[in-house]
Each structure stands twice: as C-alpha cells, then as structure tokens.
C-alpha cells in the first residue's frame, strides 16, 4: 500500500508555508547555480567541453535544479502542475502544424483490475494517437508506440519527448505515433505500469487491428523499461495480467530503447558520474517507492533469476519476437552497464561507439545489423531527448536513431539530408 513514507520520499505532499518562503530563495539562487554549472562545462578538464553551447546550457539548467533536489515538495509540485494527458492535449492545441489527434481510454481486464501492491484499482491508461501532415509521411508506414521516461514519477515533457518521437516516426515513415499516458508513482506502484502497457498493447493489436509487423515499440529511460517489461510478458506471462501474444506468433517490426532504466535493485552502488545528471543514491530512493520485485523479470529486467532464459525466448530461436532492435546509452551514464548487458549479452546486439560528427561508418553498422547497441561518447542520460529540446537534431546518438529508417521501412531521405546539411555547416 501507499504509505506516508512513500510520499515523503518523493515530496508528494502539499506545500507548507515555509516551503513557499523557501521558493523565493530558490528563485533568487537558481541563476547563480546555473551560471556556476555552465562555467564548469567550458573548463578544459570537463569531459563534456566539446558539446554545443545549447547542450551545455540545457545540462547546466538540469544540474542547477538538482542542487535543490533536497527540497522535495517544491520540486515535486513544480513538475506535477499538469498530467501527461493535459500536456499532450495542450501541445496539440497550441501547435501550428496540422496534427490529427485521437485519444482512447484503454479498459483493464477484470483479472488485472486490482493492484496487489496497493489494493487499489489499476487506472486505465490513455492512448493518444497523433498523425496527419505533422508527420509528413505518406500514410502507409508503421505505427510508433511510445512510452515517455521520467522514472515513472514525472509526466511527459512536451518539448523533448514529442519532438523526439516525431523524429523517430519521420525517420521510418510512420503513419502515426501512439503515446501511452500511464499513471505515476506513488499512486501507481509495480505492477500497475506493467498491467497498463500490456493492456494498451492488447488494445492496439486487437481493437485497432494493427499487425505486429507494423508496430515499432519505443521508449526512453523508464519508458524503455516499460517496453522491455511488455516484451518479457509476451514471452513469459506475468501472473498480474492475462497473457498477450501476437496472432500466429508474428514478430514485432522493431524495438528502440533510449537509455533504458534497467538498474533497479543495486542502483545505490553506482554513485555519480561527471557526464550524467542522475546519481545512484537518489535513484535508489525513488526505486524503493515503486515497490520493485527483484525476483520478477518483468520488473528487474537484467538481474532477475530467470532473465537470461526469458530474453532467450524473445530474441532467440528461428522466430524471435522482435525483428530489429536498437538500444542507445551514454558511455558515462550510470545506467549504461545494465543496458549493455541486456543488449549485448541477452539480445545479441552488435555494439558501436558514436561521437559528435557524421559517423558514416558507424551508421553503416546500424543500418546493416539487426540488433545494435549505440554508445555515445561524452553524453548524458537520454541525450537525444535533450538535443531535440534545444534543436540539435543530429548530434550524439540521434543519427543512429534516424538511421533506423533503412530497416524500419522509411526512406528517411529528408532526415538524412538534414543530418548531412547540419554537419556541413
């Protein structure tokens, strides 16, 4: 069940009068913290000194906000003004592009209606279908099913997640993007998110009648964990939700996971990294509120006792569940270790190191190999999302994502031209 301690760990409590007073001081100190963090990125000794100034400014703002991370109630209140549903609707409403938007509340199976961790009903997730001229596709490409990151704690970030998903969709000529708006912690604890994504996938396969070969699953950070949990359930059904299979065992078109959050039970041991805005101890405190089950592979993706066997079912045999796989991770992010284990050891991916630049040789590997782990040098957690937020579309590990067009079915010509034009400047 959800406890007062859970809410205290997250800061999911009403602001006090003293909190409101402290907010004035934080507003005054935040510019100073930002300038200090920004200056650090320009020092000759900093490993990320080669980043574009816009990337440095974005990372400096995140690091500056982390300075006040101990003010949990203020941080939580600031990031939970609106829900994912509200943020997606607002994005569509304010966009000058012609976005066709449809949203559907996904019903939860009776067998999975109650969350055993909380005793409460599992909230139905909402699927937001975005399509139309905004995507610039011909209308016959795959469907991109996207789960946003945020530690299962934060709503979607429209300025990062939506442009990122759009770039991926345009690269593969997708006819639509489907965002899943899922319940957030602490109200939703494991296995609620597993139930929600399984039922959402069931809806796409059965109600929307989308063929598995036309589905591309994608997500970043916690969203990548959610998609991996879905794959594990399809191969080895969890007891929390009815089984889900594709008709005739048909494989999914592709899976794209960005900086997947697969480090759960031993997150505290990872410490911090200069290039990453996440740190192990803080991540471990948040994990505790999610009520993880380290013995269940649908939760502990890499370290669960049966993990290797389950992933062999997903990626092995004559008919694997997934046709193509791309995983990205920053070389120095704290979650890179388990992302590598999962991609290389469990999925059999070919590893390629990418840096800033055109990287034609590395991109050739991405186009050729059926399973790829792209490791970015000097990057941070979900670097492509940050790059989209500041308009640097073809820096870092973003080019490998765009290059997936060659094996996802899109021509990608427009995206490739934009990438080359960017690097020729």
Secondary structure, DSSP 8 states (H G I E B T S, - for coil): ---HHHHHHHT-S---HHHHHHHHHHHHHHHHHHHHHHHHHTSTT-TTTTS-HHHHHHHHHHHHHHHTTT-HHHHHHHH-SS-HHHHHHHHHHH-SS--EEEEEE----GGGSB-TTTSSB----EEEEEESTTT---S-S-EEEEE--STTTS---IIIIIHHHHHHHHHTT-SEEEEEE---TTTS-TTHHHHHHHHHHHIIIIIS---GGGEEEEEETHHHHHHHHHHHHHHS--TTS-----GGG--BSEEEEES-----TTGGGG-B-TT-S-BHHHHHHHHHHTT--TT-TTTSTTTSTTHHHHHHHHH-SSS-SBS-EEEEEETTSTTHHHHHIIIIIIT--EEEEE-SS--HHHHHHHHH-SEEEEEETT--TTHHHHHHHHT-TTSTTHHHHHHTHHHHT---HHHHHHHHHHHT-
